[in-house]
Amino acid sequence: MNLGGIILFIKDMQRAIAYYRDVIGLHPDEEQPYSADSFFRFNTGQCKLCLHKAGKPNGGRQKIVFHVESVNDVHRNLKAKGLQLRPLKSEDGLAVFDIRDPEGNRIQFWGDY
């Protein structure tokens, strides 16, 4: 059994799509099964990140975690895009930091410095 996707329930689809695409740097999945006004899928490897329009969004009750090759590079890139970021933390010898998307969902990046 493999995990195929994670769905975040989103109130403002266009804002969320732009954030994950333009700020975080995710690439849209080539196959979009529905209208982008109601559902949008990003290619994040085997497990896809999906945004689903909903009247009652998730509201930050979960955390998405991305393993990246260089947490320093991601941190520097997001800071250059104007995000206010906390310094990197060290957990078990790995670098880690968290941010929130425009809807309050938590995103964590971890990996080598």
N, C-alpha and C positions, 0 to 999 in steps of 0.2 A: 504494500500500500504506500503510495506517495502523496504528499500534500500538493494539490494542484493550484491552489490560490488562496489568497486572503482578501476578504471584501471589507472595505470601510464604507459605512453609510454616511453620505455627504449631503449637506444642504445646498451649497453653492458649487455645482459641478465645474463650471468654467474656471473659477478661481482655484479650485483644488487641482484640476488638470494642469493649469499653467504652473502652479507651485511645484508639483512633482516633476513636471517636464523641464521647466525653465530654471528653477532654483535648485532642486535636488539633482537634476540631470538624468532622470529616467527616460528610457525610450519607449514610445507607444508600441504595443504589440501590433504586429502586422495584421493580424486577424481581429477585427472588432465586430463581435457578433450582434451588437445592438447600436442604437443611436447614441452618440456621445452625450446627448442631453440627459440620458438615463443611466448609462453604464459605460465605463471606460476601463480598458485593461492595459497595464504596462508590462513590458517584457523584463522580468526580473529573474531570469533563469527558469528552472523547472517549476517553481512556485510563482505564479503571477500575482501582482498587486492589482486589485480591481477596486474601482470607485463606483458606488451605486447610489443614485439619487434617492434620497429619503426625506420625508417630512420631519423625522426624528433622528438626527445624526448620532453617531457613536459618542461624541462628546468627550473624547480623550480617555475612555475607560480601558484602552489597550495600548500596547506598544509594538511598533514594527521595528525589527532589528536587522540592520544590514551589516554583513561582514565585508570589509573593504581591505584592499592591499595596504593602503597607507592612510591612516586616520588623520595624520598631519595634513596630507594633501587635500582631503575632503574638508577638513576644518578651515584651512586657508582659502579654499575655493568658495565655500559658503560665506565666509567673512568678507571676501572681496565682492560678493553680491549684496552686501549691506546687512546681513543678519547679525544681530547682537548675540554672541556666543560666549558661553562660559569656557574657562580653560579646560584642556584635556585632563581626564583623570586616568589613573593607572589602576587596573583591576587584574590581579593575577598575572602581571607582567605584560598586559595588553593595554593599548590606549582605548579610551571610550569617551563619548560625549553624547548628550541628548539634546534634541530640539523639539518644537511643536509645530505642526502644520497650521494653516489658517483656521481650521475647525477645532483645534485643540488636541488632535491626535499626537501621541508621542512617537518620535522616531529616534532610534539609537544607532550610532555607527561605532563599530568596534573592530579591532585588528591590530596589526603591527603599527608602531609609530611611523 
